[in-house]
Structure formats: C-alpha cells, structure tokens
Amino acid sequence: MVGRVLIVEDEPNIIEAIRFILSRDGWAVDTHADGQTALEAVARRRPDLIILDVMLPNRSGYDILSDLRADPGTEKIPVLMLTARGQSTDRDLALRVGASRFMTKPFANADVLAAVRDLTGLGPKVAEG
Amino acid sequence: MPKSPLTGARIRRRRLDLGQKQVDLARICGISASYLNLIEHDRRSIGGKLLADIASALKVAPETLSAGSDPGDLTALRSAAARIGGELEPSVELDRVEEFETRFPGWAGLVALQASRVDSLERQVAILSDRARRDPAFAASLHNILSTVTAIRATSGILAGDDPVEPVWQARFHRNLYEESRRLAEAAEALADDLETGEGIDATGPLDALDAWVGDGSVLQPIEQGADSAVMGAAEAGLADGPALELARAEVKRRSADAALLPLAALEDALGEGLPDPFQLADRFDLRLGPILRRLGALPGANAGLAIADGEGTLLFRRQLPGFPIPGYGAAPALWPLYAALARPGRPETARLGPEDRPWERFRLWAVAEADGDEGVMGTLLILPEIGFRAGALPEARQNPRSNPGPADGRERLSS
C-alpha cells in the first residue's frame, strides 16, 4: 500500500472511478458521502490525504475543511478540493479556508493521480494531463 | 487668451454640429469664407474679438473653442484604446487623442460609443453570471450536469486507458456510463427547458430591478428639492411591490437624510478642480465620512460610482461607473474595500485600483462602515476615476454634441 486516501464525495460513480484509479495505483481508499461521518472516520484513522468535494449534503466541503484545519490532530492532512464550480471566488475561498489544492470538475484521471502523489509525497510522479 | 492649435477644428466641428454653412458664418463675423476656411484648418491663429464673434455666432463660450477637449472625452477614448484596442494599443496614437477627438468627432464618438457598449455588455455578463450564481435552480442544474460529465470523463478515461481493465470492472463501468449518459441527457433537457421558458434564471433580481428603475439617477433628483414623496410615488409606480421597491424606498429615505445634512449646492460650492478629498470635506462640513461618500456618489451627472451595503455585505444600492463594473455579489476586487470596511466599522479604507502605466484606467476608492440607527451597520463605497473626474454633467452641447437636428448636408448623426 502506498498510502491511505479518504474520498468525501456524494456522487457514487465519481467515487467509484476515483477509487478504481487510486486502488490500481496501490492506494488504500475509504469513501464517505457525508462530511460529518467523514470527520468521524478521520478521527478514528488518519488518512494521508483527503479528496473533498465542495457540494456535499448537509455541511459543505468548506465547513468540513474548516473543522479539519481547526483541529491540531488533522490540520496538517493534505486536502484536495473538488468542485463543479470553477469560479475564481470558489478557488480563492477554498485556498483561504486551507485547501492544499483545488481541482475543478470535470478533471482528468491523471491529474487526480498526480495531485495525490504530489501532495502526499508518496508514489512515483506522473505527468499531468 | 491661450490658443490651442485645434481651435479652428473646434470651430468647424461646432459649425457642422449646428448645420451652418461656412459662408454664412463668415458673413456674420465679417470675414471672408476663404479666411474662415484657413482658420478652421488651423492655418491662421485666432483670438480676441474675432474668436469672441465666432463663439457668439456659434452660441458657445470662447473658452469652449479655445480650450482643450473635455478630459472626460479624452479619458473615454484612451480607456477605449486600452481596453478594446488589445494588441493594437501600442500602435494607437494616444499622444494625438485630442486632435483625433477634435478633427474627427464622429469617429471619436463612435469609438467612445462602442467602448460604452462593451462596458454595458460586460456589465450584463457580470449580472447574468451573478444571477446564475445566486439562482439555486440554475446552480443545481449546472452542478448536476458537471457532476455527470465528471463521472463520464473519469469512467471513460479508465476504459480508454492503456492499462487493462478486468472484464467484471469493464461491465461495471459500462453500466455506470450508461446510467450517467441518461442522467446527462435528462439534466441537459431540463436546463434547456428552463432556459427556453426563462424559468431557470431569475431575470429580475431586486438590485437589477432597482438599477433599471434608477437609470441615470435623474429619477432621484427631486429629492434634492425636498420632493421625497414624489420620488416615492414614482418608485411605487415603477416597481412592483417587493424587495426592489423596498430597496428604492430605503434609498429615497437615505438620500433625503443625506441631502438634509449636506445640500447639493453646498457640496458643489466646496468642490474645487480635480479629485475631491472626502476626508477634507468631512472635516469642512463636520460630518461623518459615510454621508460625504454618498453625497459625492450621488452628484448628478458626475462620473462617480457608489455602492451601499448592509452589515452583511448585501448591496442595497449601486451606481455604476463606466470602466469599473460593480457586481451585485461576490468577492470582486471592486468590492474588497467595502468588505474590509464592514469588517472594521468606523475605520475608513482607501484603495487605488488599476494599472500603474495607464492612469486613465486607475480608480480611487474610499469605503467606510458606520452605525445606521437601529438597523446596525451600513457600508458605503465611493469610486472615482483618478483622472478626468467630473463633478457634474457635461454642458449640453458637449454632452450630446451629435444629437442636434441633422445638418444641412444630410449626414447621419450619431446619438450618444
């Protein structure tokens, strides 16, 4: 296992695709469709990276990220934020709240893989594209 | 009286605007048509009594003919060159802009008009983007489509990749693709229906409706003479009962209170040449900064922008300034000083925005948040162009020089 990634996303087919890509690359992958249960899972087992969607049911990705950054036990976890809205204001907001990187949907699989490897410092580098 | 090398060109322009023949003007002024022709082509200098006679015949002040072009006109042209010229800009003869404006007023007007239309379209795009962001149904549709496209792209990327995929996974991903493509088709149809019927986007946000009713601001001017009830009546006639009317009522009340604190005439008397200093004016009239900013932003005909927001940052009123669109929502640079001021009530914020090498595209901003009676805090943002500020409307002949009845030669005139 290269490392552990937690995906917080409410679209099952996106989860399945990302999970497949990462699993094939050697990553252990956990998934949650709800931010609050994801926070509880992080408290139980710290992942090497979190892929976090902005538009989630109940609490938004920004709320979840804010909680992660406010907790000394999770503040250092790299977070790759995903959103369907590519507006610069969303990107600015994500980075202000503390996202390690911001990726706009739709994305290329290779970009996700490259970002996960880059942010964790684990696994070989891949060309972005 | 100093004479500009373009005085003759201005005489010619004014004469043509009036539809007057050269020979007629020459006769009135007691000179020959050929001599007037030389003057009009700036081959003879002119001043003193003859300039006064020509000015009188053309019904303008001599200074209008001898002084340079209005800085506002030149700023508009420079700004147009910078913003619309794009890669052409280095080859645009900015040092000859006054000559261009004077000698070719029609073309200059066309350039300025086009720039103004581009501004207007950019504002509309900003408003539509703003609405799209605020409209929950539209945002949800868009999110749905983008999520579906993301799933399709990621899944098809796996299937089309070089790495082999086991048959069981292939079947699973094919099924996912089928599901997502159906979802995409449904979402696209729903969005198309919404757009076609206009139900997907709220085309009349309260602030947009208020903008449309206020127009150039003249509808609010009777407030300066104390005719608040007339303006209130006009608002009730022009706006449907709802949030936009509430915004209009609040603006009438606010402007009336500000006008009582600082009458327009007193403010106009206090304004000198160039850019006003709101802090100095606040000292002079012993007023808080907020009312001063709002009074400057309400100067009729001035090229000033104004934004007023409640303590939450929601805009209550705005006056657009060409070249500096004020969005109704979002963290646009235009509104940062306002948000910064709202974060620290009582502490004014100032800012300069725009490129250093293009002073005509630079703007000065002042913002302050102050207590607003029992309603909490109110933020005010004033935006003025760093150069070319005008405290009032251009004189009629200069503001709309091409709106006179058509000249004798029958050329079509541009209306601004």
Interface residues (C-beta under 8 A of the other chain):
Chain A: E11 N13 I14 E16 A17 I18 F20 I21 R24 M55 A84 R85 Q87 T89 D92 L93 K105 P106 F107 A108 N109 V112
Chain B: R133 A139 L142 H143 L146 S147 V149 T150 A151 I152 R153 A154 T155 G157 I158 G161 D163 W169 R172 F173 N176 E179 E180 G330 A331
